[in-house]
Amino acid sequence: MSNERLMMEGQLSGLKNETRSLKLKVEGLCGSLRENLNTALTPINELDIPMISQQARDLELTYAELQGKESRIARLNKELGRG
């Protein structure tokens, strides 16, 4: 196996680990947002809008980062002849 191919394999492995972590973070943020926006649990006048807003921004940034990494994974898989 060529050195270049080994480097791509290493990058691919690292990216896959990172995407797993990012997916867990997205799931956690979604769960937290769902809970914090549930007006059956928290009256509207008690909603912590600044926190909810920050979580929504975190979700947006995390999702964008995940998409970028998944795009890179697809490119590496293509270069390695896997897709």
PyRosetta script that sets phi, psi and omega in degrees:
from pyrosetta import init, pose_from_sequence

init()
pose = pose_from_sequence("MSNERLMMEGQLSGLKNETRSLKLKVEGLCGSLRENLNTALTPINELDIPMISQQARDLELTYAELQGKESRIARLNKELGRG")
pose.set_psi(1, 133.8)
pose.set_omega(1, -177.1)
pose.set_phi(2, -71.2)
pose.set_psi(2, 157.2)
pose.set_omega(2, 178.9)
pose.set_phi(3, -59.7)
pose.set_psi(3, -39.6)
pose.set_omega(3, 179.6)
pose.set_phi(4, -63.4)
pose.set_psi(4, -42.3)
pose.set_omega(4, 179.3)
pose.set_phi(5, -64.8)
pose.set_psi(5, -41.1)
pose.set_omega(5, 177.7)
pose.set_phi(6, -62.1)
pose.set_psi(6, -39.3)
pose.set_omega(6, 178.3)
pose.set_phi(7, -64.9)
pose.set_psi(7, -40.9)
pose.set_omega(7, 178.2)
pose.set_phi(8, -65.1)
pose.set_psi(8, -40.4)
pose.set_omega(8, 178.1)
pose.set_phi(9, -61.3)
pose.set_psi(9, -42.2)
pose.set_omega(9, 178.6)
pose.set_phi(10, -64.0)
pose.set_psi(10, -44.2)
pose.set_omega(10, 177.0)
pose.set_phi(11, -61.4)
pose.set_psi(11, -42.3)
pose.set_omega(11, -179.4)
pose.set_phi(12, -61.5)
pose.set_psi(12, -44.6)
pose.set_omega(12, 179.3)
pose.set_phi(13, -61.5)
pose.set_psi(13, -45.2)
pose.set_omega(13, 178.9)
pose.set_phi(14, -62.6)
pose.set_psi(14, -43.1)
pose.set_omega(14, 179.3)
pose.set_phi(15, -64.0)
pose.set_psi(15, -38.5)
pose.set_omega(15, 178.4)
pose.set_phi(16, -63.2)
pose.set_psi(16, -40.9)
pose.set_omega(16, 177.0)
pose.set_phi(17, -63.3)
pose.set_psi(17, -43.0)
pose.set_omega(17, 179.8)
pose.set_phi(18, -64.2)
pose.set_psi(18, -39.1)
pose.set_omega(18, 180.0)
pose.set_phi(19, -68.2)
pose.set_psi(19, -34.8)
pose.set_omega(19, 176.3)
pose.set_phi(20, -61.2)
pose.set_psi(20, -44.3)
pose.set_omega(20, 178.6)
pose.set_phi(21, -64.0)
pose.set_psi(21, -42.7)
pose.set_omega(21, 179.8)
pose.set_phi(22, -65.2)
pose.set_psi(22, -37.8)
pose.set_omega(22, 178.1)
pose.set_phi(23, -64.1)
pose.set_psi(23, -40.1)
pose.set_omega(23, 176.5)
pose.set_phi(24, -63.6)
pose.set_psi(24, -39.6)
pose.set_omega(24, 178.4)
pose.set_phi(25, -64.8)
pose.set_psi(25, -42.9)
pose.set_omega(25, 177.8)
pose.set_phi(26, -60.7)
pose.set_psi(26, -45.2)
pose.set_omega(26, 179.3)
pose.set_phi(27, -60.9)
pose.set_psi(27, -42.5)
pose.set_omega(27, 179.1)
pose.set_phi(28, -63.8)
pose.set_psi(28, -44.2)
pose.set_omega(28, 178.8)
pose.set_phi(29, -64.3)
pose.set_psi(29, -41.1)
pose.set_omega(29, 178.1)
pose.set_phi(30, -62.0)
pose.set_psi(30, -44.2)
pose.set_omega(30, 178.9)
pose.set_phi(31, -62.9)
pose.set_psi(31, -42.7)
pose.set_omega(31, 179.7)
pose.set_phi(32, -66.1)
pose.set_psi(32, -44.0)
pose.set_omega(32, 177.7)
pose.set_phi(33, -61.4)
pose.set_psi(33, -43.8)
pose.set_omega(33, 179.9)
pose.set_phi(34, -58.9)
pose.set_psi(34, -45.4)
pose.set_omega(34, -179.4)
pose.set_phi(35, -66.2)
pose.set_psi(35, -45.0)
pose.set_omega(35, -177.2)
pose.set_phi(36, -70.9)
pose.set_psi(36, -21.6)
pose.set_omega(36, 178.9)
pose.set_phi(37, -95.5)
pose.set_psi(37, -0.4)
pose.set_omega(37, -178.7)
pose.set_phi(38, -77.4)
pose.set_psi(38, 101.6)
pose.set_omega(38, -177.5)
pose.set_phi(39, -75.2)
pose.set_psi(39, -5.0)
pose.set_omega(39, 172.1)
pose.set_phi(40, -76.9)
pose.set_psi(40, -25.6)
pose.set_omega(40, 179.2)
pose.set_phi(41, -95.7)
pose.set_psi(41, -36.6)
pose.set_omega(41, -177.4)
pose.set_phi(42, -125.6)
pose.set_psi(42, 120.1)
pose.set_omega(42, 177.5)
pose.set_phi(43, -57.4)
pose.set_psi(43, 148.1)
pose.set_omega(43, -176.1)
pose.set_phi(44, -52.7)
pose.set_psi(44, -43.1)
pose.set_omega(44, -177.2)
pose.set_phi(45, -71.8)
pose.set_psi(45, -5.0)
pose.set_omega(45, 177.7)
pose.set_phi(46, -109.0)
pose.set_psi(46, 2.7)
pose.set_omega(46, 179.1)
pose.set_phi(47, -63.8)
pose.set_psi(47, 137.6)
pose.set_omega(47, 178.5)
pose.set_phi(48, -91.3)
pose.set_psi(48, 79.8)
pose.set_omega(48, -173.7)
pose.set_phi(49, -60.5)
pose.set_psi(49, -42.9)
pose.set_omega(49, 178.0)
pose.set_phi(50, -58.8)
pose.set_psi(50, -41.0)
pose.set_omega(50, 178.7)
pose.set_phi(51, -67.3)
pose.set_psi(51, -44.4)
pose.set_omega(51, 180.0)
pose.set_phi(52, -61.7)
pose.set_psi(52, -41.7)
pose.set_omega(52, 179.0)
pose.set_phi(53, -62.8)
pose.set_psi(53, -42.8)
pose.set_omega(53, 178.8)
pose.set_phi(54, -64.4)
pose.set_psi(54, -41.2)
pose.set_omega(54, 178.2)
pose.set_phi(55, -63.2)
pose.set_psi(55, -38.7)
pose.set_omega(55, 178.8)
pose.set_phi(56, -65.3)
pose.set_psi(56, -40.6)
pose.set_omega(56, 176.5)
pose.set_phi(57, -64.8)
pose.set_psi(57, -42.3)
pose.set_omega(57, 177.4)
pose.set_phi(58, -60.6)
pose.set_psi(58, -41.1)
pose.set_omega(58, 178.6)
pose.set_phi(59, -62.8)
pose.set_psi(59, -44.6)
pose.set_omega(59, 179.8)
pose.set_phi(60, -61.0)
pose.set_psi(60, -46.5)
pose.set_omega(60, -179.6)
pose.set_phi(61, -66.6)
pose.set_psi(61, -41.1)
pose.set_omega(61, 179.5)
pose.set_phi(62, -65.2)
pose.set_psi(62, -41.6)
pose.set_omega(62, 179.0)
pose.set_phi(63, -63.4)
pose.set_psi(63, -42.4)
pose.set_omega(63, 178.7)
pose.set_phi(64, -63.3)
pose.set_psi(64, -41.8)
pose.set_omega(64, 178.1)
pose.set_phi(65, -63.1)
pose.set_psi(65, -41.9)
pose.set_omega(65, 178.1)
pose.set_phi(66, -61.0)
pose.set_psi(66, -44.7)
pose.set_omega(66, 179.8)
pose.set_phi(67, -61.3)
pose.set_psi(67, -40.8)
pose.set_omega(67, 178.3)
pose.set_phi(68, -62.7)
pose.set_psi(68, -43.0)
pose.set_omega(68, -179.9)
pose.set_phi(69, -68.6)
pose.set_psi(69, -38.4)
pose.set_omega(69, 177.9)
pose.set_phi(70, -66.3)
pose.set_psi(70, -34.2)
pose.set_omega(70, 176.3)
pose.set_phi(71, -65.4)
pose.set_psi(71, -41.9)
pose.set_omega(71, 178.4)
pose.set_phi(72, -65.1)
pose.set_psi(72, -39.4)
pose.set_omega(72, 176.8)
pose.set_phi(73, -60.9)
pose.set_psi(73, -44.6)
pose.set_omega(73, 179.8)
pose.set_phi(74, -60.9)
pose.set_psi(74, -41.6)
pose.set_omega(74, 179.6)
pose.set_phi(75, -64.1)
pose.set_psi(75, -45.5)
pose.set_omega(75, 179.3)
pose.set_phi(76, -64.0)
pose.set_psi(76, -41.1)
pose.set_omega(76, 177.3)
pose.set_phi(77, -60.7)
pose.set_psi(77, -40.7)
pose.set_omega(77, 178.1)
pose.set_phi(78, -63.8)
pose.set_psi(78, -44.9)
pose.set_omega(78, 179.2)
pose.set_phi(79, -62.9)
pose.set_psi(79, -31.8)
pose.set_omega(79, 179.8)
pose.set_phi(80, -87.2)
pose.set_psi(80, 3.4)
pose.set_omega(80, 177.9)
pose.set_phi(81, 76.9)
pose.set_psi(81, 28.7)
pose.set_omega(81, -178.4)
pose.set_phi(82, -111.3)
pose.set_psi(82, 10.8)
pose.set_omega(82, -179.0)
pose.set_phi(83, 170.3)
pose.dump_pdb("model.pdb")
